[in-house]
């Protein structure tokens, strides 16, 4: 389960006399761990999401508080707790610092010097460990459900206990190259999305309640694709948690399409004819269909070092327009005319019949599908 800054603050604000000063919109930031930091050089060890506690000892080496806070925010830490009294005082927290924390959604708190830091750190670590254990239980339940045609009663009961109702709308998104999950969990928390995120098969798996009252899929993809290296596939919507395995497979298929087409994201609903191919459970039949339609042309290209397969694909996708085909292939129109004449001879057919064109284009789609 994702522990938020607000949860830790509410738990300890009276017990440890905490004061919240700035960064209201960051209270939903996800906390990955508790970190005691007294040296700005050690920020290189931060991985993102840390709740940082400091006494301000770093000021003895000439580092200013604003510089220290800015370094933590740049490392995507969740918040900072300042132990006021010996090295830092309330007046050291300038309006500039407060504005920076507010703009960057970086919550800033203070606690009195009399507080024993080891005690608040132990309390917070205990809460984080309990939430992590609950999260592991939920992840295990989902992982089991992903590969079950019929979800066992005990697994379904566990999902229900974590407020994932049997009859509800869900969507699955599979994500590659997402290394710091707090980059997306904090904004998703901020928007109140009901979700679970876990690592499985070298992918981050996001399962969430889909409803009109929450974030749109477009906005969720925008949040996830904040990192340029991220690639994702999104499933369609299912109406029962018992279909989560089907949902997961469709998301993985969409990811494969995104990787094949070098796109940052693909939604299963956008795949058109590929959705029908996905429903075909006989890959051998699809291979026969492709070979029957384009096998001769593919063999000729291999034996003669030509590129008639690609020429035909572009020609069909250009609605058999010679000028557009020539432009897309960066080739003279007369060259395209010659190639198309040769392709017709090799295939033994004309290309002015809609049925023939459909079969050939379908064969190209089959080839792409097989590559996924």
C-alpha positions in Angstrom: 0.0 0.0 0.0 1.2 3.5 -0.8 1.9 5.5 2.4 1.3 9.2 2.0 2.9 12.2 3.8 -0.5 13.2 5.1 -1.0 9.8 6.8 2.3 10.1 8.7 1.7 13.7 9.6 -1.8 13.0 11.0 -0.4 10.1 13.1 2.3 12.1 14.7 1.3 15.8 14.7 0.1 15.8 18.3 2.4 13.1 19.6 5.5 14.9 18.4 4.2 18.5 18.2 4.6 18.8 14.4 3.9 22.0 12.6 3.0 22.1 8.9 4.3 25.2 7.1 4.1 24.8 3.4 3.6 22.4 0.4 -0.2 21.7 0.8 -0.5 20.0 -2.6 2.3 17.6 -1.7 0.6 16.0 1.3 -0.5 13.2 -1.0 3.1 12.4 -2.0 4.1 8.8 -1.6 6.7 8.0 1.1 9.2 5.2 0.3 11.3 5.4 3.4 12.5 7.6 6.3 16.0 9.2 5.9 18.0 11.2 8.3 20.1 13.7 6.3 22.7 16.0 7.6 25.1 16.3 4.6 24.0 17.6 1.2 26.6 15.4 -0.4 24.6 12.3 0.6 21.7 13.3 -1.5 23.2 11.2 -4.3 22.1 8.1 -2.4 18.4 9.2 -2.5 16.2 7.2 -4.9 12.9 9.2 -4.6 10.0 9.3 -2.2 12.1 9.6 1.0 10.7 11.6 3.9 13.8 13.5 5.1 14.4 14.5 8.7 17.2 16.9 9.5 18.6 18.9 12.5 20.3 21.3 10.1 23.9 20.2 11.0 24.8 20.8 7.3 24.8 24.5 8.0 28.1 24.1 9.8 29.7 23.4 6.4 28.3 26.6 4.9 25.3 25.0 3.1 22.1 27.1 3.3 18.7 25.7 4.2 17.2 26.7 0.8 20.0 25.0 -1.1 19.5 21.9 1.0 15.8 21.8 0.4 16.1 22.4 -3.3 18.6 19.5 -3.6 16.0 17.2 -1.9 13.2 18.3 -4.1 15.3 17.7 -7.2 15.8 14.1 -6.0 12.0 13.7 -5.8 11.9 13.3 -2.0 8.4 13.3 -0.5 8.8 16.0 2.2 11.2 17.4 4.9 10.9 17.5 8.7 13.2 20.2 10.3 14.3 19.7 13.9 14.2 23.3 15.2 16.3 24.5 18.1 20.1 24.0 17.8 21.3 24.5 14.2 18.1 25.9 12.6 15.4 28.2 13.9 12.0 29.3 12.7 13.4 32.5 11.3 15.7 30.5 9.0 12.6 29.3 7.1 12.3 32.3 4.8 9.3 33.3 2.6 11.4 32.2 -0.3 11.7 28.7 1.1 8.0 28.6 1.9 7.1 29.7 -1.7 9.5 27.1 -3.2 7.9 24.3 -1.2 4.4 25.4 -2.1 5.2 25.7 -5.8 7.0 22.4 -5.9 4.5 20.5 -3.8 7.2 19.7 -1.3 5.7 19.6 2.3 7.8 21.3 5.0 7.3 20.5 8.7 9.0 21.5 11.9 9.3 19.6 15.2 10.9 20.9 18.4 14.4 20.0 19.4 13.2 18.1 22.5 11.7 15.4 20.3 13.9 12.3 20.1 14.3 11.7 16.4 14.9 8.0 16.9 11.4 7.6 18.3 9.5 9.3 15.5 11.7 7.5 13.0 10.8 4.1 14.6 7.1 5.0 14.6 7.2 5.9 10.9 9.3 2.9 9.9 6.8 0.7 11.6 3.9 2.2 9.7 5.8 1.9 6.4 6.6 -1.7 7.1 3.0 -2.5 7.9 1.8 -0.8 4.8 4.4 -2.6 2.7 3.3 -5.9 4.1 -0.3 -5.1 3.2 0.8 -4.0 -0.2 2.8 -7.3 -0.7 -0.4 -9.3 0.2 -2.4 -7.4 -2.3 0.3 -7.7 -5.0 0.4 -11.5 -4.4 -3.4 -11.7 -4.8 -3.3 -9.8 -8.0 -0.4 -11.8 -9.4 -2.3 -15.0 -8.7 -5.5 -13.6 -10.3 -3.6 -12.5 -13.5 -3.1 -16.1 -14.6 -6.4 -17.7 -13.4 -9.3 -18.4 -15.8 -11.4 -18.5 -12.7 -10.1 -16.7 -9.6 -10.2 -18.9 -6.5 -12.5 -17.8 -3.7 -9.7 -17.0 -1.2 -8.0 -14.7 -3.8 -11.2 -13.0 -4.6 -12.0 -12.5 -0.9 -8.5 -10.9 -0.4 -9.1 -8.5 -3.3 -12.6 -7.6 -1.8 -11.0 -7.0 1.6 -8.8 -4.4 0.0 -11.8 -2.6 -1.4 -11.5 -4.1 -4.9 -15.2 -5.1 -5.4 -16.0 -8.0 -7.6 -18.5 -6.0 -9.8 -16.8 -2.7 -10.8 -15.0 -1.2 -13.7 -11.2 -1.8 -13.9 -8.4 -1.1 -16.3 -4.8 -2.5 -16.4 -1.8 -0.6 -17.6 1.6 -2.3 -18.0 4.6 -0.1 -17.9 8.2 -0.6 -19.0 11.2 1.5 -17.9 9.5 3.1 -14.9 12.3 3.1 -12.3 11.0 5.7 -9.7 7.4 4.9 -9.1 6.9 7.9 -6.8 7.0 10.1 -10.0 3.5 8.7 -10.8 2.1 7.6 -7.5 2.2 11.1 -5.9 0.1 12.8 -8.7 -2.2 9.8 -8.8 -2.7 10.1 -5.1 -3.3 13.8 -5.5 -6.2 13.1 -7.9 -7.7 10.5 -5.6 -7.4 7.5 -7.9 -8.1 4.1 -6.4 -5.2 2.0 -7.7 -2.5 -0.6 -7.0 0.9 -0.6 -8.5 3.4 -3.5 -8.3 6.4 -4.9 -10.1 5.9 -8.2 -12.0 7.7 -9.8 -14.9 10.0 -6.8 -15.3 7.1 -4.5 -15.7 5.2 -2.1 -13.4 1.5 -3.2 -13.3 -1.1 -0.5 -12.6 -4.6 -1.8 -11.8 -7.2 0.9 -11.1 -10.9 1.6 -10.7 -12.1 3.3 -13.9 -15.0 5.7 -13.4 -16.1 9.0 -14.8 -15.6 10.7 -11.5 -11.9 10.0 -11.5 -9.0 10.7 -13.8 -9.4 10.2 -17.6 -7.2 7.6 -19.2 -5.6 10.3 -21.3 -4.6 12.2 -18.1 -3.3 9.0 -16.5 -1.1 8.2 -19.5 0.1 11.8 -19.5 1.2 11.4 -15.9 2.9 8.0 -16.5 4.7 9.2 -19.7 6.2 12.2 -17.9 9.5 10.2 -18.2 10.6 10.0 -21.8 11.9 6.4 -21.6 8.5 5.0 -20.4 6.5 2.7 -22.8 3.1 1.5 -21.8 0.2 -0.6 -23.0 -3.4 -0.1 -21.7 -6.2 -2.6 -21.7 -9.9 -1.9 -22.4 -12.3 -1.6 -19.5 -13.6 -4.7 -17.7 -16.7 -4.8 -15.5 -15.6 -7.5 -13.1 -12.4 -8.2 -11.2 -12.8 -11.8 -12.2 -11.8 -10.7 -15.8 -8.5 -9.2 -14.6 -6.4 -11.9 -16.3 -7.9 -11.1 -19.7 -7.4 -7.4 -19.0 -3.7 -8.0 -18.2 -3.1 -10.0 -21.4 -4.7 -7.2 -23.5 -2.5 -4.6 -21.8 0.6 -6.7 -22.5 -0.5 -7.1 -26.2 -0.9 -3.3 -26.4 2.6 -2.8 -24.9 4.0 -5.2 -27.6 2.3 -3.1 -30.3 3.8 0.1 -28.8 7.2 -1.4 -28.8 6.9 -2.7 -32.4 5.6 0.6 -33.7 8.1 2.7 -31.6 5.3 4.6 -29.9 5.2 5.6 -26.2 1.8 4.2 -25.5 -1.0 2.1 -27.1 -4.5 1.5 -25.9 -6.2 -1.8 -26.7 -9.3 0.0 -27.9 -7.2 1.7 -30.6 -5.9 -1.5 -32.2 -8.8 -1.9 -34.6 -8.3 -5.0 -36.8 -5.6 -6.2 -34.4 -8.2 -6.8 -31.8 -9.8 -9.4 -34.1 -6.4 -11.0 -34.7 -5.8 -11.1 -31.0 -9.0 -13.1 -30.5 -7.7 -15.8 -33.0 -6.1 -18.5 -30.9 -4.5 -20.3 -34.0 -1.1 -18.7 -34.8 -0.4 -21.4 -37.4 -3.5 -20.4 -39.3 -2.4 -16.8 -39.3 1.0 -17.8 -40.6 -0.6 -19.8 -43.5 -2.8 -16.7 -44.3 0.3 -14.5 -44.6 2.3 -17.0 -46.7 -0.6 -17.6 -49.0 -1.0 -13.8 -49.7 2.6 -12.5 -49.6 4.9 -15.5 -49.4 5.9 -15.3 -53.1 6.7 -11.7 -52.8 8.7 -12.1 -49.6 10.7 -15.0 -51.2 11.5 -12.9 -54.3 12.7 -10.0 -52.2 15.1 -12.3 -50.3 16.5 -13.9 -53.5 16.8 -10.7 -55.5 17.6 -8.1 -52.8 14.5 -6.1 -53.8 12.0 -4.3 -51.6 8.7 -5.1 -53.2 7.0 -6.1 -49.9 7.5 -2.6 -48.4 6.5 -1.0 -51.7 3.2 -2.9 -51.8 2.5 -2.1 -48.1 3.0 1.7 -48.7 1.0 1.5 -51.9 -1.9 -0.1 -50.2 -1.7 2.2 -47.1 -1.7 5.2 -49.6 -5.0 4.0 -51.1 -3.1 2.9 -54.2 -2.2 6.5 -55.0 1.1 6.5 -57.0 2.1 10.1 -56.2 1.6 9.7 -52.5 3.4 6.3 -52.5 6.3 7.9 -54.3 6.5 10.7 -51.8 6.4 8.3 -48.8 9.1 6.0 -50.4 11.2 9.0 -51.5 11.2 7.5 -55.0 10.2 8.7 -58.5 6.7 8.0 -59.6 7.9 6.0 -62.6 9.8 3.7 -60.3 6.7 3.0 -58.4 4.8 2.3 -61.6 7.4 -0.3 -62.6 7.5 -1.9 -59.2 3.7 -2.2 -59.0 3.6 -3.8 -62.5 6.3 -6.3 -61.3 4.4 -7.0 -58.1 1.2 -7.7 -60.0 3.1 -10.2 -62.2 4.6 -12.0 -59.2 1.3 -12.2 -57.3 -0.6 -13.1 -60.5 -3.4 -10.6 -59.7 -4.6 -7.1 -60.4 -4.7 -4.5 -57.6 -7.9 -2.8 -58.6 -10.2 -5.2 -56.8 -11.3 -4.2 -53.3 -11.4 -7.8 -52.1 -7.8 -8.4 -53.3 -6.6 -5.2 -51.7 -8.3 -6.1 -48.4 -6.7 -9.6 -48.3 -3.2 -8.2 -49.0 -3.6 -5.5 -46.4 -4.9 -8.0 -43.9 -1.8 -10.1 -44.6 0.4 -7.2 -43.6 -1.6 -6.8 -40.4 -1.1 -10.5 -39.7 2.6 -10.1 -40.2 2.7 -7.2 -37.7 0.6 -9.2 -35.3 2.9 -12.2 -35.5 5.8 -9.9 -34.7 4.1 -8.9 -31.5 
